[in-house]
Amino acid sequence: MEKMKEWLKTHNVTVLYGLVKPIKTDIPQETLAAYKKLHSNYPSTVIQNDAGAGMELSYVADTKNYTDNKIKEAVSAQTQNLANLLSLMPLSTQAAMIEADTNNILDMEVEK
């Protein structure tokens, strides 16, 4: 034990431990109001405190934005794949396909 005490005198040591009974402090309403006014700088937000206090946070993802982006990516990839395939066809075949599609669209408009 004495050797340990001597060693601690010459070495900078920090000991972290959990309290048997945690200390809880209510946050004042004005502080809560200030927190509610904060916004995130999507997609990441840095939160710090200067009291060395433990913090627990949760982050709610913007699922609509995520889903919209995934759909855009899928449509873009599919469109590019189709364009790549069409570029391999002879021009006469491409022209025939465009003509058929145009006629189908015009026929649908007339039926309305």
GIGILIN-V265877 format. One record per residue. N is the residue number from 1. RES is the residue in one small letter. SS is DSSP state (H for helix, E for strand, - for the rest). PSI is psi in degrees with one decimal (none if undefined). BURIAL is b if it has 9 or more other ideal C-beta (glycine too) atoms within 8 Angstrom, else e. Layout:
# GIGILIN-V265877
n=N res=RES ss=SS psi=PSI burial=BURIAL
n=N res=RES ss=SS psi=PSI burial=BURIAL
This chain:
# GIGILIN-V265877
n=1 res=m ss=- psi=-38.5 burial=e
n=2 res=e ss=H psi=-39.7 burial=e
n=3 res=k ss=H psi=-39.5 burial=e
n=4 res=m ss=H psi=-43.7 burial=e
n=5 res=k ss=H psi=-41.0 burial=e
n=6 res=e ss=H psi=-42.9 burial=e
n=7 res=w ss=H psi=-42.2 burial=e
n=8 res=l ss=H psi=-29.4 burial=e
n=9 res=k ss=H psi=-28.8 burial=e
n=10 res=t ss=H psi=-2.5 burial=e
n=11 res=h ss=- psi=133.1 burial=e
n=12 res=n ss=- psi=110.1 burial=e
n=13 res=v ss=- psi=136.4 burial=e
n=14 res=t ss=- psi=129.4 burial=e
n=15 res=v ss=- psi=123.2 burial=e
n=16 res=l ss=- psi=137.2 burial=e
n=17 res=y ss=- psi=154.9 burial=e
n=18 res=g ss=- psi=141.0 burial=e
n=19 res=l ss=- psi=148.7 burial=e
n=20 res=v ss=- psi=-42.5 burial=e
n=21 res=k ss=- psi=107.7 burial=e
n=22 res=p ss=- psi=149.1 burial=e
n=23 res=i ss=- psi=122.8 burial=e
n=24 res=k ss=- psi=135.6 burial=e
n=25 res=t ss=- psi=128.6 burial=e
n=26 res=d ss=- psi=142.1 burial=e
n=27 res=i ss=- psi=129.5 burial=e
n=28 res=p ss=- psi=150.9 burial=e
n=29 res=q ss=H psi=-38.9 burial=e
n=30 res=e ss=H psi=-33.0 burial=e
n=31 res=t ss=H psi=-42.7 burial=e
n=32 res=l ss=H psi=-41.7 burial=b
n=33 res=a ss=H psi=-40.3 burial=e
n=34 res=a ss=H psi=-40.2 burial=e
n=35 res=y ss=H psi=-40.3 burial=e
n=36 res=k ss=H psi=-24.0 burial=e
n=37 res=k ss=H psi=-14.1 burial=e
n=38 res=l ss=- psi=150.8 burial=e
n=39 res=h ss=- psi=159.3 burial=e
n=40 res=s ss=- psi=151.0 burial=e
n=41 res=n ss=- psi=82.3 burial=e
n=42 res=y ss=- psi=137.0 burial=e
n=43 res=p ss=- psi=4.4 burial=e
n=44 res=s ss=- psi=148.7 burial=e
n=45 res=t ss=- psi=136.6 burial=e
n=46 res=v ss=- psi=127.2 burial=e
n=47 res=i ss=- psi=131.0 burial=e
n=48 res=q ss=- psi=156.5 burial=e
n=49 res=n ss=- psi=150.9 burial=e
n=50 res=d ss=- psi=8.3 burial=e
n=51 res=a ss=- psi=-1.4 burial=e
n=52 res=g ss=- psi=19.5 burial=e
n=53 res=a ss=- psi=148.9 burial=e
n=54 res=g ss=- psi=145.5 burial=e
n=55 res=m ss=- psi=144.8 burial=e
n=56 res=e ss=- psi=124.6 burial=e
n=57 res=l ss=- psi=155.1 burial=e
n=58 res=s ss=- psi=149.5 burial=e
n=59 res=y ss=- psi=125.6 burial=e
n=60 res=v ss=- psi=119.7 burial=e
n=61 res=a ss=- psi=149.2 burial=e
n=62 res=d ss=- psi=88.9 burial=e
n=63 res=t ss=H psi=-32.9 burial=e
n=64 res=k ss=H psi=-47.1 burial=e
n=65 res=n ss=H psi=-43.9 burial=e
n=66 res=y ss=H psi=-47.6 burial=b
n=67 res=t ss=H psi=-44.6 burial=e
n=68 res=d ss=H psi=-43.8 burial=e
n=69 res=n ss=H psi=-39.2 burial=e
n=70 res=k ss=H psi=-39.5 burial=e
n=71 res=i ss=H psi=-44.0 burial=e
n=72 res=k ss=H psi=-42.8 burial=e
n=73 res=e ss=H psi=-44.0 burial=e
n=74 res=a ss=H psi=-44.0 burial=e
n=75 res=v ss=H psi=-43.1 burial=e
n=76 res=s ss=H psi=-44.6 burial=e
n=77 res=a ss=H psi=-42.2 burial=e
n=78 res=q ss=H psi=-40.9 burial=e
n=79 res=t ss=H psi=-41.9 burial=e
n=80 res=q ss=H psi=-41.3 burial=e
n=81 res=n ss=H psi=-43.4 burial=e
n=82 res=l ss=H psi=-43.2 burial=e
n=83 res=a ss=H psi=-39.4 burial=e
n=84 res=n ss=H psi=-42.4 burial=e
n=85 res=l ss=H psi=-43.5 burial=e
n=86 res=l ss=H psi=-35.6 burial=b
n=87 res=s ss=H psi=-19.9 burial=e
n=88 res=l ss=H psi=-16.7 burial=e
n=89 res=m ss=- psi=151.9 burial=b
n=90 res=p ss=- psi=151.0 burial=e
n=91 res=l ss=H psi=-35.4 burial=e
n=92 res=s ss=H psi=-37.4 burial=e
n=93 res=t ss=H psi=-41.9 burial=e
n=94 res=q ss=H psi=-43.4 burial=b
n=95 res=a ss=H psi=-40.3 burial=e
n=96 res=a ss=H psi=-40.6 burial=e
n=97 res=m ss=H psi=-43.6 burial=b
n=98 res=i ss=H psi=-42.0 burial=e
n=99 res=e ss=H psi=-43.3 burial=e
n=100 res=a ss=H psi=-44.5 burial=e
n=101 res=d ss=H psi=-42.3 burial=e
n=102 res=t ss=H psi=-44.5 burial=e
n=103 res=n ss=H psi=-41.3 burial=e
n=104 res=n ss=H psi=-41.2 burial=e
n=105 res=i ss=H psi=-44.5 burial=e
n=106 res=l ss=H psi=-38.0 burial=e
n=107 res=d ss=H psi=-38.9 burial=e
n=108 res=m ss=H psi=-39.9 burial=e
n=109 res=e ss=H psi=-38.1 burial=e
n=110 res=v ss=H psi=-36.8 burial=e
n=111 res=e ss=H psi=-27.2 burial=e
n=112 res=k ss=- psi=none burial=e
